[in-house]
Amino acid sequence: MAYKQHHYAIKVTWTGNSGAGTASYRSYERAHDIAANGKPVIAGSSDPSFRGDAARWNPEELLVASLSACHQLWFLSLCAQAGIIVTAYKDVAEGIMDEQADGAGQFRSVTLRPTVTISAGSDEAGVMALHQQAHAMCFIARSVRFPITVEPNTQRDPATLTDEA
């Protein structure tokens, strides 16, 4: 039994009716809006491979982004608790999805490649351990059934380095 439950109310509204509805596969746009109370609307579509608009976010990108953001948030929290000072964090995440002949598909894997900048006095070995812990704690990572690999890179913040030797 769960200790606490959290509820997330999202409204997805299709905005791609070009006048003929879904009369054919090519008669409609995949455009939709993703909304939640009090937040900016996210302009969504399908992947361009599925007749989507490349200028809009697609569900596959949002899934990869969710995994990346969840890892980042857990990692930063764990660093703050451990006294490791992070001054910058950037992730270049990548997901691989396989599509079957019938059009169904699934993600094969996601790789997170965070580059973390830490202050000169922070424990670099501890950073690596906290990436592992963040991965184990991430709500989204714990909810998917494909492998997620974390390939972190750590660097020192040059603004915190001193000339002391």
Phi and psi in radians as a Rosetta constraint file:
Dihedral C 1 N 2 CA 2 C 2 CIRCULARHARMONIC -1.263 0.35
Dihedral N 2 CA 2 C 2 N 3 CIRCULARHARMONIC 2.475 0.35
Dihedral C 2 N 3 CA 3 C 3 CIRCULARHARMONIC -1.196 0.35
Dihedral N 3 CA 3 C 3 N 4 CIRCULARHARMONIC -0.819 0.35
Dihedral C 3 N 4 CA 4 C 4 CIRCULARHARMONIC -2.378 0.35
Dihedral N 4 CA 4 C 4 N 5 CIRCULARHARMONIC 2.645 0.35
Dihedral C 4 N 5 CA 5 C 5 CIRCULARHARMONIC -2.033 0.35
Dihedral N 5 CA 5 C 5 N 6 CIRCULARHARMONIC 2.470 0.35
Dihedral C 5 N 6 CA 6 C 6 CIRCULARHARMONIC -2.086 0.35
Dihedral N 6 CA 6 C 6 N 7 CIRCULARHARMONIC 2.413 0.35
Dihedral C 6 N 7 CA 7 C 7 CIRCULARHARMONIC -2.026 0.35
Dihedral N 7 CA 7 C 7 N 8 CIRCULARHARMONIC 2.446 0.35
Dihedral C 7 N 8 CA 8 C 8 CIRCULARHARMONIC -2.203 0.35
Dihedral N 8 CA 8 C 8 N 9 CIRCULARHARMONIC 1.986 0.35
Dihedral C 8 N 9 CA 9 C 9 CIRCULARHARMONIC -1.773 0.35
Dihedral N 9 CA 9 C 9 N 10 CIRCULARHARMONIC 2.042 0.35
Dihedral C 9 N 10 CA 10 C 10 CIRCULARHARMONIC -2.175 0.35
Dihedral N 10 CA 10 C 10 N 11 CIRCULARHARMONIC 2.472 0.35
Dihedral C 10 N 11 CA 11 C 11 CIRCULARHARMONIC -2.031 0.35
Dihedral N 11 CA 11 C 11 N 12 CIRCULARHARMONIC 2.153 0.35
Dihedral C 11 N 12 CA 12 C 12 CIRCULARHARMONIC -1.958 0.35
Dihedral N 12 CA 12 C 12 N 13 CIRCULARHARMONIC 2.128 0.35
Dihedral C 12 N 13 CA 13 C 13 CIRCULARHARMONIC -2.096 0.35
Dihedral N 13 CA 13 C 13 N 14 CIRCULARHARMONIC 2.123 0.35
Dihedral C 13 N 14 CA 14 C 14 CIRCULARHARMONIC -1.242 0.35
Dihedral N 14 CA 14 C 14 N 15 CIRCULARHARMONIC 2.248 0.35
Dihedral C 14 N 15 CA 15 C 15 CIRCULARHARMONIC -2.092 0.35
Dihedral N 15 CA 15 C 15 N 16 CIRCULARHARMONIC 0.237 0.35
Dihedral C 15 N 16 CA 16 C 16 CIRCULARHARMONIC -1.748 0.35
Dihedral N 16 CA 16 C 16 N 17 CIRCULARHARMONIC 0.330 0.35
Dihedral C 16 N 17 CA 17 C 17 CIRCULARHARMONIC -1.281 0.35
Dihedral N 17 CA 17 C 17 N 18 CIRCULARHARMONIC 1.963 0.35
Dihedral C 17 N 18 CA 18 C 18 CIRCULARHARMONIC -1.549 0.35
Dihedral N 18 CA 18 C 18 N 19 CIRCULARHARMONIC 0.160 0.35
Dihedral C 18 N 19 CA 19 C 19 CIRCULARHARMONIC 2.098 0.35
Dihedral N 19 CA 19 C 19 N 20 CIRCULARHARMONIC -0.433 0.35
Dihedral C 19 N 20 CA 20 C 20 CIRCULARHARMONIC -1.971 0.35
Dihedral N 20 CA 20 C 20 N 21 CIRCULARHARMONIC 0.127 0.35
Dihedral C 20 N 21 CA 21 C 21 CIRCULARHARMONIC 1.048 0.35
Dihedral N 21 CA 21 C 21 N 22 CIRCULARHARMONIC -2.467 0.35
Dihedral C 21 N 22 CA 22 C 22 CIRCULARHARMONIC -1.735 0.35
Dihedral N 22 CA 22 C 22 N 23 CIRCULARHARMONIC 0.762 0.35
Dihedral C 22 N 23 CA 23 C 23 CIRCULARHARMONIC -1.038 0.35
Dihedral N 23 CA 23 C 23 N 24 CIRCULARHARMONIC -0.518 0.35
Dihedral C 23 N 24 CA 24 C 24 CIRCULARHARMONIC -2.660 0.35
Dihedral N 24 CA 24 C 24 N 25 CIRCULARHARMONIC 2.952 0.35
Dihedral C 24 N 25 CA 25 C 25 CIRCULARHARMONIC -1.070 0.35
Dihedral N 25 CA 25 C 25 N 26 CIRCULARHARMONIC -0.540 0.35
Dihedral C 25 N 26 CA 26 C 26 CIRCULARHARMONIC -1.680 0.35
Dihedral N 26 CA 26 C 26 N 27 CIRCULARHARMONIC -0.015 0.35
Dihedral C 26 N 27 CA 27 C 27 CIRCULARHARMONIC -1.513 0.35
Dihedral N 27 CA 27 C 27 N 28 CIRCULARHARMONIC -0.095 0.35
Dihedral C 27 N 28 CA 28 C 28 CIRCULARHARMONIC -2.347 0.35
Dihedral N 28 CA 28 C 28 N 29 CIRCULARHARMONIC 2.719 0.35
Dihedral C 28 N 29 CA 29 C 29 CIRCULARHARMONIC -1.592 0.35
Dihedral N 29 CA 29 C 29 N 30 CIRCULARHARMONIC 2.710 0.35
Dihedral C 29 N 30 CA 30 C 30 CIRCULARHARMONIC -1.578 0.35
Dihedral N 30 CA 30 C 30 N 31 CIRCULARHARMONIC 0.136 0.35
Dihedral C 30 N 31 CA 31 C 31 CIRCULARHARMONIC -1.097 0.35
Dihedral N 31 CA 31 C 31 N 32 CIRCULARHARMONIC 2.436 0.35
Dihedral C 31 N 32 CA 32 C 32 CIRCULARHARMONIC -2.700 0.35
Dihedral N 32 CA 32 C 32 N 33 CIRCULARHARMONIC 2.801 0.35
Dihedral C 32 N 33 CA 33 C 33 CIRCULARHARMONIC -1.966 0.35
Dihedral N 33 CA 33 C 33 N 34 CIRCULARHARMONIC 2.408 0.35
Dihedral C 33 N 34 CA 34 C 34 CIRCULARHARMONIC -1.926 0.35
Dihedral N 34 CA 34 C 34 N 35 CIRCULARHARMONIC 2.139 0.35
Dihedral C 34 N 35 CA 35 C 35 CIRCULARHARMONIC -2.361 0.35
Dihedral N 35 CA 35 C 35 N 36 CIRCULARHARMONIC 2.665 0.35
Dihedral C 35 N 36 CA 36 C 36 CIRCULARHARMONIC -2.519 0.35
Dihedral N 36 CA 36 C 36 N 37 CIRCULARHARMONIC 2.604 0.35
Dihedral C 36 N 37 CA 37 C 37 CIRCULARHARMONIC -0.921 0.35
Dihedral N 37 CA 37 C 37 N 38 CIRCULARHARMONIC 2.230 0.35
Dihedral C 37 N 38 CA 38 C 38 CIRCULARHARMONIC 1.367 0.35
Dihedral N 38 CA 38 C 38 N 39 CIRCULARHARMONIC 0.191 0.35
Dihedral C 38 N 39 CA 39 C 39 CIRCULARHARMONIC -2.193 0.35
Dihedral N 39 CA 39 C 39 N 40 CIRCULARHARMONIC 2.694 0.35
Dihedral C 39 N 40 CA 40 C 40 CIRCULARHARMONIC -1.092 0.35
Dihedral N 40 CA 40 C 40 N 41 CIRCULARHARMONIC 2.565 0.35
Dihedral C 40 N 41 CA 41 C 41 CIRCULARHARMONIC -1.293 0.35
Dihedral N 41 CA 41 C 41 N 42 CIRCULARHARMONIC 2.446 0.35
Dihedral C 41 N 42 CA 42 C 42 CIRCULARHARMONIC -1.739 0.35
Dihedral N 42 CA 42 C 42 N 43 CIRCULARHARMONIC 2.188 0.35
Dihedral C 42 N 43 CA 43 C 43 CIRCULARHARMONIC -1.426 0.35
Dihedral N 43 CA 43 C 43 N 44 CIRCULARHARMONIC 2.016 0.35
Dihedral C 43 N 44 CA 44 C 44 CIRCULARHARMONIC -1.980 0.35
Dihedral N 44 CA 44 C 44 N 45 CIRCULARHARMONIC 2.837 0.35
Dihedral C 44 N 45 CA 45 C 45 CIRCULARHARMONIC -2.806 0.35
Dihedral N 45 CA 45 C 45 N 46 CIRCULARHARMONIC -3.055 0.35
Dihedral C 45 N 46 CA 46 C 46 CIRCULARHARMONIC -1.603 0.35
Dihedral N 46 CA 46 C 46 N 47 CIRCULARHARMONIC 2.948 0.35
Dihedral C 46 N 47 CA 47 C 47 CIRCULARHARMONIC -1.002 0.35
Dihedral N 47 CA 47 C 47 N 48 CIRCULARHARMONIC 2.512 0.35
Dihedral C 47 N 48 CA 48 C 48 CIRCULARHARMONIC -0.953 0.35
Dihedral N 48 CA 48 C 48 N 49 CIRCULARHARMONIC -0.460 0.35
Dihedral C 48 N 49 CA 49 C 49 CIRCULARHARMONIC -1.094 0.35
Dihedral N 49 CA 49 C 49 N 50 CIRCULARHARMONIC -0.364 0.35
Dihedral C 49 N 50 CA 50 C 50 CIRCULARHARMONIC -2.008 0.35
Dihedral N 50 CA 50 C 50 N 51 CIRCULARHARMONIC 0.641 0.35
Dihedral C 50 N 51 CA 51 C 51 CIRCULARHARMONIC 1.208 0.35
Dihedral N 51 CA 51 C 51 N 52 CIRCULARHARMONIC 0.447 0.35
Dihedral C 51 N 52 CA 52 C 52 CIRCULARHARMONIC -1.576 0.35
Dihedral N 52 CA 52 C 52 N 53 CIRCULARHARMONIC 2.989 0.35
Dihedral C 52 N 53 CA 53 C 53 CIRCULARHARMONIC -1.626 0.35
Dihedral N 53 CA 53 C 53 N 54 CIRCULARHARMONIC 2.019 0.35
Dihedral C 53 N 54 CA 54 C 54 CIRCULARHARMONIC -1.111 0.35
Dihedral N 54 CA 54 C 54 N 55 CIRCULARHARMONIC -0.338 0.35
Dihedral C 54 N 55 CA 55 C 55 CIRCULARHARMONIC -1.401 0.35
Dihedral N 55 CA 55 C 55 N 56 CIRCULARHARMONIC -0.149 0.35
Dihedral C 55 N 56 CA 56 C 56 CIRCULARHARMONIC -1.925 0.35
Dihedral N 56 CA 56 C 56 N 57 CIRCULARHARMONIC 2.707 0.35
Dihedral C 56 N 57 CA 57 C 57 CIRCULARHARMONIC -1.238 0.35
Dihedral N 57 CA 57 C 57 N 58 CIRCULARHARMONIC 2.425 0.35
Dihedral C 57 N 58 CA 58 C 58 CIRCULARHARMONIC -1.894 0.35
Dihedral N 58 CA 58 C 58 N 59 CIRCULARHARMONIC 2.816 0.35
Dihedral C 58 N 59 CA 59 C 59 CIRCULARHARMONIC -1.007 0.35
Dihedral N 59 CA 59 C 59 N 60 CIRCULARHARMONIC -0.589 0.35
Dihedral C 59 N 60 CA 60 C 60 CIRCULARHARMONIC -1.169 0.35
Dihedral N 60 CA 60 C 60 N 61 CIRCULARHARMONIC -0.747 0.35
Dihedral C 60 N 61 CA 61 C 61 CIRCULARHARMONIC -1.105 0.35
Dihedral N 61 CA 61 C 61 N 62 CIRCULARHARMONIC -0.710 0.35
Dihedral C 61 N 62 CA 62 C 62 CIRCULARHARMONIC -1.143 0.35
Dihedral N 62 CA 62 C 62 N 63 CIRCULARHARMONIC -0.588 0.35
Dihedral C 62 N 63 CA 63 C 63 CIRCULARHARMONIC -1.145 0.35
Dihedral N 63 CA 63 C 63 N 64 CIRCULARHARMONIC -0.820 0.35
Dihedral C 63 N 64 CA 64 C 64 CIRCULARHARMONIC -1.087 0.35
Dihedral N 64 CA 64 C 64 N 65 CIRCULARHARMONIC -0.750 0.35
Dihedral C 64 N 65 CA 65 C 65 CIRCULARHARMONIC -1.080 0.35
Dihedral N 65 CA 65 C 65 N 66 CIRCULARHARMONIC -0.693 0.35
Dihedral C 65 N 66 CA 66 C 66 CIRCULARHARMONIC -1.092 0.35
Dihedral N 66 CA 66 C 66 N 67 CIRCULARHARMONIC -0.749 0.35
Dihedral C 66 N 67 CA 67 C 67 CIRCULARHARMONIC -1.110 0.35
Dihedral N 67 CA 67 C 67 N 68 CIRCULARHARMONIC -0.760 0.35
Dihedral C 67 N 68 CA 68 C 68 CIRCULARHARMONIC -1.124 0.35
Dihedral N 68 CA 68 C 68 N 69 CIRCULARHARMONIC -0.829 0.35
Dihedral C 68 N 69 CA 69 C 69 CIRCULARHARMONIC -1.143 0.35
Dihedral N 69 CA 69 C 69 N 70 CIRCULARHARMONIC -0.687 0.35
Dihedral C 69 N 70 CA 70 C 70 CIRCULARHARMONIC -1.097 0.35
Dihedral N 70 CA 70 C 70 N 71 CIRCULARHARMONIC -0.792 0.35
Dihedral C 70 N 71 CA 71 C 71 CIRCULARHARMONIC -1.059 0.35
Dihedral N 71 CA 71 C 71 N 72 CIRCULARHARMONIC -0.808 0.35
Dihedral C 71 N 72 CA 72 C 72 CIRCULARHARMONIC -1.015 0.35
Dihedral N 72 CA 72 C 72 N 73 CIRCULARHARMONIC -0.829 0.35
Dihedral C 72 N 73 CA 73 C 73 CIRCULARHARMONIC -1.126 0.35
Dihedral N 73 CA 73 C 73 N 74 CIRCULARHARMONIC -0.731 0.35
Dihedral C 73 N 74 CA 74 C 74 CIRCULARHARMONIC -1.129 0.35
Dihedral N 74 CA 74 C 74 N 75 CIRCULARHARMONIC -0.782 0.35
Dihedral C 74 N 75 CA 75 C 75 CIRCULARHARMONIC -1.047 0.35
Dihedral N 75 CA 75 C 75 N 76 CIRCULARHARMONIC -0.845 0.35
Dihedral C 75 N 76 CA 76 C 76 CIRCULARHARMONIC -1.072 0.35
Dihedral N 76 CA 76 C 76 N 77 CIRCULARHARMONIC -0.700 0.35
Dihedral C 76 N 77 CA 77 C 77 CIRCULARHARMONIC -1.101 0.35
Dihedral N 77 CA 77 C 77 N 78 CIRCULARHARMONIC -0.793 0.35
Dihedral C 77 N 78 CA 78 C 78 CIRCULARHARMONIC -1.135 0.35
Dihedral N 78 CA 78 C 78 N 79 CIRCULARHARMONIC -0.657 0.35
Dihedral C 78 N 79 CA 79 C 79 CIRCULARHARMONIC -1.117 0.35
Dihedral N 79 CA 79 C 79 N 80 CIRCULARHARMONIC -0.763 0.35
Dihedral C 79 N 80 CA 80 C 80 CIRCULARHARMONIC -1.049 0.35
Dihedral N 80 CA 80 C 80 N 81 CIRCULARHARMONIC -0.722 0.35
Dihedral C 80 N 81 CA 81 C 81 CIRCULARHARMONIC -1.174 0.35
Dihedral N 81 CA 81 C 81 N 82 CIRCULARHARMONIC -0.562 0.35
Dihedral C 81 N 82 CA 82 C 82 CIRCULARHARMONIC -1.575 0.35
Dihedral N 82 CA 82 C 82 N 83 CIRCULARHARMONIC -0.043 0.35
Dihedral C 82 N 83 CA 83 C 83 CIRCULARHARMONIC 1.378 0.35
Dihedral N 83 CA 83 C 83 N 84 CIRCULARHARMONIC 0.310 0.35
Dihedral C 83 N 84 CA 84 C 84 CIRCULARHARMONIC -1.624 0.35
Dihedral N 84 CA 84 C 84 N 85 CIRCULARHARMONIC 2.158 0.35
Dihedral C 84 N 85 CA 85 C 85 CIRCULARHARMONIC -1.637 0.35
Dihedral N 85 CA 85 C 85 N 86 CIRCULARHARMONIC 1.948 0.35
Dihedral C 85 N 86 CA 86 C 86 CIRCULARHARMONIC -1.661 0.35
Dihedral N 86 CA 86 C 86 N 87 CIRCULARHARMONIC 2.225 0.35
Dihedral C 86 N 87 CA 87 C 87 CIRCULARHARMONIC -1.863 0.35
Dihedral N 87 CA 87 C 87 N 88 CIRCULARHARMONIC -0.248 0.35
Dihedral C 87 N 88 CA 88 C 88 CIRCULARHARMONIC -2.776 0.35
Dihedral N 88 CA 88 C 88 N 89 CIRCULARHARMONIC 2.636 0.35
Dihedral C 88 N 89 CA 89 C 89 CIRCULARHARMONIC -2.621 0.35
Dihedral N 89 CA 89 C 89 N 90 CIRCULARHARMONIC 2.209 0.35
Dihedral C 89 N 90 CA 90 C 90 CIRCULARHARMONIC -2.484 0.35
Dihedral N 90 CA 90 C 90 N 91 CIRCULARHARMONIC 2.337 0.35
Dihedral C 90 N 91 CA 91 C 91 CIRCULARHARMONIC -2.095 0.35
Dihedral N 91 CA 91 C 91 N 92 CIRCULARHARMONIC 2.349 0.35
Dihedral C 91 N 92 CA 92 C 92 CIRCULARHARMONIC -1.961 0.35
Dihedral N 92 CA 92 C 92 N 93 CIRCULARHARMONIC 1.577 0.35
Dihedral C 92 N 93 CA 93 C 93 CIRCULARHARMONIC -1.634 0.35
Dihedral N 93 CA 93 C 93 N 94 CIRCULARHARMONIC 2.655 0.35
Dihedral C 93 N 94 CA 94 C 94 CIRCULARHARMONIC -2.491 0.35
Dihedral N 94 CA 94 C 94 N 95 CIRCULARHARMONIC 2.331 0.35
Dihedral C 94 N 95 CA 95 C 95 CIRCULARHARMONIC -2.003 0.35
Dihedral N 95 CA 95 C 95 N 96 CIRCULARHARMONIC 2.562 0.35
Dihedral C 95 N 96 CA 96 C 96 CIRCULARHARMONIC -2.096 0.35
Dihedral N 96 CA 96 C 96 N 97 CIRCULARHARMONIC 2.171 0.35
Dihedral C 96 N 97 CA 97 C 97 CIRCULARHARMONIC -2.095 0.35
Dihedral N 97 CA 97 C 97 N 98 CIRCULARHARMONIC 2.375 0.35
Dihedral C 97 N 98 CA 98 C 98 CIRCULARHARMONIC -1.766 0.35
Dihedral N 98 CA 98 C 98 N 99 CIRCULARHARMONIC 2.332 0.35
Dihedral C 98 N 99 CA 99 C 99 CIRCULARHARMONIC -1.906 0.35
Dihedral N 99 CA 99 C 99 N 100 CIRCULARHARMONIC 2.326 0.35
Dihedral C 99 N 100 CA 100 C 100 CIRCULARHARMONIC -1.542 0.35
Dihedral N 100 CA 100 C 100 N 101 CIRCULARHARMONIC 2.932 0.35
Dihedral C 100 N 101 CA 101 C 101 CIRCULARHARMONIC -1.018 0.35
Dihedral N 101 CA 101 C 101 N 102 CIRCULARHARMONIC -0.567 0.35
Dihedral C 101 N 102 CA 102 C 102 CIRCULARHARMONIC -1.468 0.35
Dihedral N 102 CA 102 C 102 N 103 CIRCULARHARMONIC 0.035 0.35
Dihedral C 102 N 103 CA 103 C 103 CIRCULARHARMONIC 1.692 0.35
Dihedral N 103 CA 103 C 103 N 104 CIRCULARHARMONIC -0.299 0.35
Dihedral C 103 N 104 CA 104 C 104 CIRCULARHARMONIC -1.227 0.35
Dihedral N 104 CA 104 C 104 N 105 CIRCULARHARMONIC 2.877 0.35
Dihedral C 104 N 105 CA 105 C 105 CIRCULARHARMONIC -2.940 0.35
Dihedral N 105 CA 105 C 105 N 106 CIRCULARHARMONIC 3.091 0.35
Dihedral C 105 N 106 CA 106 C 106 CIRCULARHARMONIC -2.806 0.35
Dihedral N 106 CA 106 C 106 N 107 CIRCULARHARMONIC 2.740 0.35
Dihedral C 106 N 107 CA 107 C 107 CIRCULARHARMONIC -1.253 0.35
Dihedral N 107 CA 107 C 107 N 108 CIRCULARHARMONIC 2.395 0.35
Dihedral C 107 N 108 CA 108 C 108 CIRCULARHARMONIC -1.539 0.35
Dihedral N 108 CA 108 C 108 N 109 CIRCULARHARMONIC -0.722 0.35
Dihedral C 108 N 109 CA 109 C 109 CIRCULARHARMONIC -2.947 0.35
Dihedral N 109 CA 109 C 109 N 110 CIRCULARHARMONIC 2.859 0.35
Dihedral C 109 N 110 CA 110 C 110 CIRCULARHARMONIC -2.335 0.35
Dihedral N 110 CA 110 C 110 N 111 CIRCULARHARMONIC 2.398 0.35
Dihedral C 110 N 111 CA 111 C 111 CIRCULARHARMONIC -2.072 0.35
Dihedral N 111 CA 111 C 111 N 112 CIRCULARHARMONIC 2.197 0.35
Dihedral C 111 N 112 CA 112 C 112 CIRCULARHARMONIC -1.744 0.35
Dihedral N 112 CA 112 C 112 N 113 CIRCULARHARMONIC 2.343 0.35
Dihedral C 112 N 113 CA 113 C 113 CIRCULARHARMONIC -2.232 0.35
Dihedral N 113 CA 113 C 113 N 114 CIRCULARHARMONIC 1.183 0.35
Dihedral C 113 N 114 CA 114 C 114 CIRCULARHARMONIC -1.286 0.35
Dihedral N 114 CA 114 C 114 N 115 CIRCULARHARMONIC 2.384 0.35
Dihedral C 114 N 115 CA 115 C 115 CIRCULARHARMONIC -1.885 0.35
Dihedral N 115 CA 115 C 115 N 116 CIRCULARHARMONIC 2.076 0.35
Dihedral C 115 N 116 CA 116 C 116 CIRCULARHARMONIC -1.998 0.35
Dihedral N 116 CA 116 C 116 N 117 CIRCULARHARMONIC 2.262 0.35
Dihedral C 116 N 117 CA 117 C 117 CIRCULARHARMONIC -1.825 0.35
Dihedral N 117 CA 117 C 117 N 118 CIRCULARHARMONIC 2.202 0.35
Dihedral C 117 N 118 CA 118 C 118 CIRCULARHARMONIC -2.094 0.35
Dihedral N 118 CA 118 C 118 N 119 CIRCULARHARMONIC 2.771 0.35
Dihedral C 118 N 119 CA 119 C 119 CIRCULARHARMONIC -1.214 0.35
Dihedral N 119 CA 119 C 119 N 120 CIRCULARHARMONIC 2.778 0.35
Dihedral C 119 N 120 CA 120 C 120 CIRCULARHARMONIC -0.990 0.35
Dihedral N 120 CA 120 C 120 N 121 CIRCULARHARMONIC -0.605 0.35
Dihedral C 120 N 121 CA 121 C 121 CIRCULARHARMONIC -1.502 0.35
Dihedral N 121 CA 121 C 121 N 122 CIRCULARHARMONIC 0.001 0.35
Dihedral C 121 N 122 CA 122 C 122 CIRCULARHARMONIC -1.459 0.35
Dihedral N 122 CA 122 C 122 N 123 CIRCULARHARMONIC 2.639 0.35
Dihedral C 122 N 123 CA 123 C 123 CIRCULARHARMONIC -1.414 0.35
Dihedral N 123 CA 123 C 123 N 124 CIRCULARHARMONIC 1.874 0.35
Dihedral C 123 N 124 CA 124 C 124 CIRCULARHARMONIC -1.156 0.35
Dihedral N 124 CA 124 C 124 N 125 CIRCULARHARMONIC -0.665 0.35
Dihedral C 124 N 125 CA 125 C 125 CIRCULARHARMONIC -1.119 0.35
Dihedral N 125 CA 125 C 125 N 126 CIRCULARHARMONIC -0.638 0.35
Dihedral C 125 N 126 CA 126 C 126 CIRCULARHARMONIC -1.134 0.35
Dihedral N 126 CA 126 C 126 N 127 CIRCULARHARMONIC -0.569 0.35
Dihedral C 126 N 127 CA 127 C 127 CIRCULARHARMONIC -1.051 0.35
Dihedral N 127 CA 127 C 127 N 128 CIRCULARHARMONIC -0.794 0.35
Dihedral C 127 N 128 CA 128 C 128 CIRCULARHARMONIC -1.096 0.35
Dihedral N 128 CA 128 C 128 N 129 CIRCULARHARMONIC -0.733 0.35
Dihedral C 128 N 129 CA 129 C 129 CIRCULARHARMONIC -1.123 0.35
Dihedral N 129 CA 129 C 129 N 130 CIRCULARHARMONIC -0.629 0.35
Dihedral C 129 N 130 CA 130 C 130 CIRCULARHARMONIC -1.249 0.35
Dihedral N 130 CA 130 C 130 N 131 CIRCULARHARMONIC -0.500 0.35
Dihedral C 130 N 131 CA 131 C 131 CIRCULARHARMONIC -1.097 0.35
Dihedral N 131 CA 131 C 131 N 132 CIRCULARHARMONIC -0.738 0.35
Dihedral C 131 N 132 CA 132 C 132 CIRCULARHARMONIC -1.104 0.35
Dihedral N 132 CA 132 C 132 N 133 CIRCULARHARMONIC -0.752 0.35
Dihedral C 132 N 133 CA 133 C 133 CIRCULARHARMONIC -1.165 0.35
Dihedral N 133 CA 133 C 133 N 134 CIRCULARHARMONIC -0.722 0.35
Dihedral C 133 N 134 CA 134 C 134 CIRCULARHARMONIC -1.055 0.35
Dihedral N 134 CA 134 C 134 N 135 CIRCULARHARMONIC -0.733 0.35
Dihedral C 134 N 135 CA 135 C 135 CIRCULARHARMONIC -1.080 0.35
Dihedral N 135 CA 135 C 135 N 136 CIRCULARHARMONIC -0.730 0.35
Dihedral C 135 N 136 CA 136 C 136 CIRCULARHARMONIC -1.189 0.35
Dihedral N 136 CA 136 C 136 N 137 CIRCULARHARMONIC -0.457 0.35
Dihedral C 136 N 137 CA 137 C 137 CIRCULARHARMONIC -1.632 0.35
Dihedral N 137 CA 137 C 137 N 138 CIRCULARHARMONIC -0.378 0.35
Dihedral C 137 N 138 CA 138 C 138 CIRCULARHARMONIC -1.024 0.35
Dihedral N 138 CA 138 C 138 N 139 CIRCULARHARMONIC 2.134 0.35
Dihedral C 138 N 139 CA 139 C 139 CIRCULARHARMONIC -1.038 0.35
Dihedral N 139 CA 139 C 139 N 140 CIRCULARHARMONIC -0.726 0.35
Dihedral C 139 N 140 CA 140 C 140 CIRCULARHARMONIC -1.246 0.35
Dihedral N 140 CA 140 C 140 N 141 CIRCULARHARMONIC -0.794 0.35
Dihedral C 140 N 141 CA 141 C 141 CIRCULARHARMONIC -1.053 0.35
Dihedral N 141 CA 141 C 141 N 142 CIRCULARHARMONIC -0.627 0.35
Dihedral C 141 N 142 CA 142 C 142 CIRCULARHARMONIC -1.263 0.35
Dihedral N 142 CA 142 C 142 N 143 CIRCULARHARMONIC -0.202 0.35
Dihedral C 142 N 143 CA 143 C 143 CIRCULARHARMONIC -1.796 0.35
Dihedral N 143 CA 143 C 143 N 144 CIRCULARHARMONIC -0.144 0.35
Dihedral C 143 N 144 CA 144 C 144 CIRCULARHARMONIC -1.808 0.35
Dihedral N 144 CA 144 C 144 N 145 CIRCULARHARMONIC 2.808 0.35
Dihedral C 144 N 145 CA 145 C 145 CIRCULARHARMONIC -1.935 0.35
Dihedral N 145 CA 145 C 145 N 146 CIRCULARHARMONIC 0.235 0.35
Dihedral C 145 N 146 CA 146 C 146 CIRCULARHARMONIC -1.946 0.35
Dihedral N 146 CA 146 C 146 N 147 CIRCULARHARMONIC 2.754 0.35
Dihedral C 146 N 147 CA 147 C 147 CIRCULARHARMONIC -1.248 0.35
Dihedral N 147 CA 147 C 147 N 148 CIRCULARHARMONIC 2.499 0.35
Dihedral C 147 N 148 CA 148 C 148 CIRCULARHARMONIC -2.120 0.35
Dihedral N 148 CA 148 C 148 N 149 CIRCULARHARMONIC 2.166 0.35
Dihedral C 148 N 149 CA 149 C 149 CIRCULARHARMONIC -1.873 0.35
Dihedral N 149 CA 149 C 149 N 150 CIRCULARHARMONIC 2.412 0.35
Dihedral C 149 N 150 CA 150 C 150 CIRCULARHARMONIC -2.012 0.35
Dihedral N 150 CA 150 C 150 N 151 CIRCULARHARMONIC 2.079 0.35
Dihedral C 150 N 151 CA 151 C 151 CIRCULARHARMONIC -2.049 0.35
Dihedral N 151 CA 151 C 151 N 152 CIRCULARHARMONIC 1.387 0.35
Dihedral C 151 N 152 CA 152 C 152 CIRCULARHARMONIC -1.392 0.35
Dihedral N 152 CA 152 C 152 N 153 CIRCULARHARMONIC 2.716 0.35
Dihedral C 152 N 153 CA 153 C 153 CIRCULARHARMONIC -2.292 0.35
Dihedral N 153 CA 153 C 153 N 154 CIRCULARHARMONIC 2.319 0.35
Dihedral C 153 N 154 CA 154 C 154 CIRCULARHARMONIC -2.070 0.35
Dihedral N 154 CA 154 C 154 N 155 CIRCULARHARMONIC 2.412 0.35
Dihedral C 154 N 155 CA 155 C 155 CIRCULARHARMONIC -2.386 0.35
Dihedral N 155 CA 155 C 155 N 156 CIRCULARHARMONIC 2.772 0.35
Dihedral C 155 N 156 CA 156 C 156 CIRCULARHARMONIC -1.564 0.35
Dihedral N 156 CA 156 C 156 N 157 CIRCULARHARMONIC 2.491 0.35
Dihedral C 156 N 157 CA 157 C 157 CIRCULARHARMONIC -1.318 0.35
Dihedral N 157 CA 157 C 157 N 158 CIRCULARHARMONIC 2.008 0.35
Dihedral C 157 N 158 CA 158 C 158 CIRCULARHARMONIC -1.082 0.35
Dihedral N 158 CA 158 C 158 N 159 CIRCULARHARMONIC -0.416 0.35
Dihedral C 158 N 159 CA 159 C 159 CIRCULARHARMONIC -1.213 0.35
Dihedral N 159 CA 159 C 159 N 160 CIRCULARHARMONIC -0.308 0.35
Dihedral C 159 N 160 CA 160 C 160 CIRCULARHARMONIC -1.802 0.35
Dihedral N 160 CA 160 C 160 N 161 CIRCULARHARMONIC -0.043 0.35
Dihedral C 160 N 161 CA 161 C 161 CIRCULARHARMONIC -1.376 0.35
Dihedral N 161 CA 161 C 161 N 162 CIRCULARHARMONIC 2.575 0.35
Dihedral C 161 N 162 CA 162 C 162 CIRCULARHARMONIC -2.075 0.35
Dihedral N 162 CA 162 C 162 N 163 CIRCULARHARMONIC 2.972 0.35
Dihedral C 162 N 163 CA 163 C 163 CIRCULARHARMONIC -1.503 0.35
Dihedral N 163 CA 163 C 163 N 164 CIRCULARHARMONIC 0.085 0.35
Dihedral C 163 N 164 CA 164 C 164 CIRCULARHARMONIC -1.200 0.35
Dihedral N 164 CA 164 C 164 N 165 CIRCULARHARMONIC 2.405 0.35
